[in-house]
Amino acid sequence: MDVKEYIRDVPNFPKDGILYKDITPLLGDYKAFTFVVNEISKNIPDDVTSIIAPESRGFIFASAVCYNLNKNLVLVRKKGKLPYKTFEIDYDLEYGTDTFQIHTDSINPGDKVSIIDDLLATGGTIQAIEELIQNFQCTISSISFVIELESLKGRDKLNCDNISSLISY
């Protein structure tokens, strides 16, 4: 299946000069979505206990993969969205800065985890998550994306050796 057929380009969104990769056509087609979830699932090592997903599109793919593989889902959310004690980190976005939080009891020390998100651009989001989960003394076994914007070289900023993307631009 050619997943690129389900990605819509939206010029000048969210601001001038940005070519936004819209995944809603992919989400709106159950065959394409199932294909993507199954392909991402193939990259998750068996010994991974939890899959970490950044807000918000990462939640969609990671939760489906967790269901597929019987793994725990760990949410990384923007500041003020999690109700319990959290670790937090400030990070840079393509368009500014923000703060991520994760519950302090969401991962056990020594666990092996994977990260799933929809898009790898500059790498700032995943780099922040890598740093954030150092609080748990766990190992990142894999990082998976639906889309990678290769020209932005986000992969070069990440510390994991097992990084996969289904499609690249």
C-alpha positions in Angstrom: 0.0 0.0 0.0 1.3 3.5 -0.8 0.7 5.4 2.4 1.6 8.7 0.7 -1.7 8.5 -1.2 -3.4 9.2 2.2 -1.3 12.2 3.2 -2.6 15.6 2.1 -0.3 18.6 1.7 -1.7 21.8 3.1 0.4 24.8 2.1 1.0 27.7 4.5 -0.4 25.9 7.6 -0.1 26.7 10.5 1.8 29.7 9.1 3.2 31.0 5.8 6.0 28.9 4.4 5.1 25.6 6.1 3.8 22.7 4.0 1.7 20.7 6.5 1.4 17.0 6.1 -2.3 16.2 7.0 -2.9 12.7 8.2 -6.7 13.0 8.4 -7.3 11.2 5.1 -5.2 8.3 6.4 -7.2 8.2 9.7 -10.4 8.3 7.6 -9.6 5.1 5.8 -9.7 2.0 8.0 -7.6 -0.1 5.5 -4.9 2.5 5.3 -4.9 3.0 9.1 -4.8 -0.7 9.8 -1.9 -1.1 7.4 0.1 1.7 9.1 -0.6 0.3 12.6 0.5 -3.2 11.5 3.6 -1.9 9.9 4.6 0.2 13.0 3.9 -2.8 15.2 6.5 -4.8 13.3 9.2 -2.4 14.6 8.4 -2.8 18.3 10.7 -5.3 20.0 9.0 -8.1 22.0 10.7 -7.1 25.3 9.2 -3.6 25.2 6.8 -3.1 28.1 5.4 0.3 27.3 4.9 2.6 24.3 5.3 6.3 24.8 3.1 8.7 22.8 3.4 12.5 22.6 0.3 14.6 22.4 -1.8 14.4 20.4 -1.5 12.6 17.1 1.0 10.2 18.6 -1.8 9.0 20.9 -3.8 7.7 17.9 -1.1 5.5 16.5 0.5 4.4 19.8 -2.8 3.4 21.3 -3.6 1.2 18.3 -0.2 -0.4 18.4 -0.5 -1.0 22.2 -3.8 -2.8 21.5 -2.2 -4.8 18.7 0.8 -5.9 20.8 -0.6 -5.9 24.4 1.7 -3.2 25.6 1.2 -0.4 28.1 0.5 3.1 26.8 2.3 6.1 28.4 1.1 9.6 27.6 3.4 12.6 27.3 1.2 15.7 27.4 1.5 19.4 27.4 1.8 21.2 30.7 -1.3 21.2 32.9 -3.0 18.2 31.2 -2.0 15.4 33.5 -3.8 15.1 36.9 -1.1 13.4 39.0 2.6 14.1 39.9 4.7 14.7 36.9 8.2 15.2 35.6 8.4 18.0 33.0 10.7 19.4 30.4 10.7 22.5 28.2 11.5 21.9 24.6 11.7 23.7 21.2 9.0 23.2 18.5 9.2 24.0 14.8 7.2 27.1 15.6 8.1 28.1 19.2 8.6 26.4 22.7 6.4 24.3 25.0 6.5 22.1 28.0 5.9 18.3 28.2 4.9 16.3 31.3 4.8 12.6 32.1 3.3 11.0 35.2 6.1 10.0 37.7 4.6 6.5 38.1 4.1 5.7 34.4 7.4 3.7 33.8 9.4 1.4 36.0 13.2 1.8 36.2 14.8 -0.7 33.9 11.9 -1.0 31.6 12.4 -1.1 27.8 10.1 1.4 26.0 9.3 2.5 22.5 8.2 5.9 21.2 5.6 6.4 18.5 4.6 9.6 16.8 3.1 10.6 13.5 5.8 12.9 12.2 9.6 13.4 12.6 10.5 16.9 11.6 13.3 18.8 13.4 13.4 16.1 16.2 12.8 18.5 19.0 9.7 16.7 20.3 11.3 13.3 20.5 14.6 14.6 21.8 12.6 16.2 24.7 10.9 12.9 25.3 14.2 11.1 25.3 15.5 13.5 27.9 12.2 13.4 29.9 12.2 9.7 30.3 15.8 9.6 31.7 14.0 10.3 35.0 12.9 6.6 34.9 16.3 5.0 34.1 14.8 3.0 31.3 16.0 2.0 27.8 14.5 3.3 24.5 14.4 0.2 22.3 12.8 1.9 19.2 11.3 5.0 17.8 8.7 4.9 15.0 7.1 7.5 12.8 4.5 7.4 10.1 6.2 10.4 8.3 9.7 11.7 8.2 10.7 15.0 6.7 14.3 14.0 5.9 15.5 17.5 4.8 15.1 18.7 8.4 17.5 16.0 9.7 15.6 15.3 12.9 16.9 11.8 13.1 20.4 13.1 13.6 19.3 14.6 17.0 17.9 11.3 18.4 19.9 8.9 20.6 18.2 5.6 19.6 19.7 3.3 17.0 16.4 1.7 16.0 14.4 4.5 14.3 11.9 3.8 11.5 9.6 5.8 9.4 6.9 4.4 7.0 7.2 7.2 4.5 9.8 10.0 3.9 9.7 13.3 2.1 
